[in-house]
Amino acid sequence: MSEIDIIDFKLNKPNTISTLTNDLRSLGIKEGMTLLVHSSLRSIGWVCGGAVSVILALEEVLTGNGTLVMPTHSGDLSDPKNWKNPPVPQSWWEIIRNEMPVFDKELTPTREMGTAPEVFRKQKTVIRSSHPNSSFAAWGKNKHYIVQDDHLDYQMNEKSPLGRIYELDGNVLFIGVDYDKNTSFHLAEYKANYKGKTSIMEGTPIIEGGKRVWKEYRDILFEDEDFVDIGNDYEKENNIGIGYIGKAKAKLIPQREMVDFAVIWMEKNRK
C-alpha cells in the first residue's frame, strides 16, 4: 500500500502528535502507567511523522514516571530445524547454525514486529533486553527492571520482561492488531498446566568464554492458534477500554487480569 492510499482526504486534519495524545488519553492511558504496546502503524492512517510521532505521543502521555515497552523479537535467531514459515532444507541447517550472526542489541533488527518497535529500539533513551529470540525494548521509569532478564531457558516466562510487567501490574495496548499478536498469552502458557504441553529444545548462537558457540536451551512449544478465541472470551466477561487511535481500533487491557484469565482458559480448553 502506497502513502497516497493511506491518506484519507475526507478527514479535516491529519494524525499528529497532538491528536494521538488526545486519542491515547481518551482511551484511558495515564501518566505513570507501565504499558506494553502491540501496534500496526498502517492501521492508524497517515501520521505526520510516522512511527516517531506515535512513539513520542505515547511517551508524552506516560511521562517519565511511566514505562513504555514494545516487543523487539528476532525469531530468525533460532534453530532452523524448527522453522515453519518458511522452512529451509535440512542440508542447510548446520551451515545456518555455524554462520548465523550473534544477537546484538544495537544491530539485530526486529522480525515481523511492525514499524514502531523497529524505530523505538533505536531511540537513545531506550534499552533492549538480551534474549536473542524474544527481546523487548523499554523506555521510562522501570525500564532497567523490566529488561533485566539474562536467561535463555523458557524465554517468555516469569523472569522475562513479560513477567516483570505482570509484577508491576502493567497494561497492554493493542493498536489495530488482534490477540494473535498478544505476547502476554505466552506468559500464560508457562503458568498454565494444560494437556499436551510440550517441552522442546531451541538453539541460538551466543558468545561464551569469548568465543561464538551454538547454544541449546529448554523451552515449551508455543500454541498461538487459540489466542484470538481466548481474547474474545476474555472480552465477554470483562470490561475493557475500547476506542480509536487515529483510524485504528484500540484496546487497553490490564495484563495481569488478562494473563490470569488465559491460564484458567488454557487449563480448561486445551486438549
Secondary structure as GFF3:
##gff-version 3
##sequence-region A 1 271
A	DSSP	alpha_helix	3	6	.	.	.	ID=ss1
A	DSSP	alpha_helix	17	27	.	.	.	ID=ss2
A	DSSP	beta_strand	34	39	.	.	.	ID=ss3
A	DSSP	alpha_helix	41	44	.	.	.	ID=ss4
A	DSSP	alpha_helix	50	62	.	.	.	ID=ss5
A	DSSP	beta_strand	67	71	.	.	.	ID=ss6
A	DSSP	three_ten_helix	80	82	.	.	.	ID=ss7
A	DSSP	three_ten_helix	90	92	.	.	.	ID=ss8
A	DSSP	alpha_helix	93	99	.	.	.	ID=ss9
A	DSSP	alpha_helix	115	120	.	.	.	ID=ss10
A	DSSP	beta_strand	127	128	.	.	.	ID=ss11
A	DSSP	beta_strand	136	140	.	.	.	ID=ss12
A	DSSP	alpha_helix	143	146	.	.	.	ID=ss13
A	DSSP	alpha_helix	161	167	.	.	.	ID=ss14
A	DSSP	beta_strand	171	175	.	.	.	ID=ss15
A	DSSP	three_ten_helix	179	181	.	.	.	ID=ss16
A	DSSP	alpha_helix	184	191	.	.	.	ID=ss17
A	DSSP	beta_strand	199	208	.	.	.	ID=ss18
A	DSSP	beta_strand	211	220	.	.	.	ID=ss19
A	DSSP	alpha_helix	227	237	.	.	.	ID=ss20
A	DSSP	beta_strand	241	245	.	.	.	ID=ss21
A	DSSP	beta_strand	248	254	.	.	.	ID=ss22
A	DSSP	alpha_helix	255	269	.	.	.	ID=ss23
###
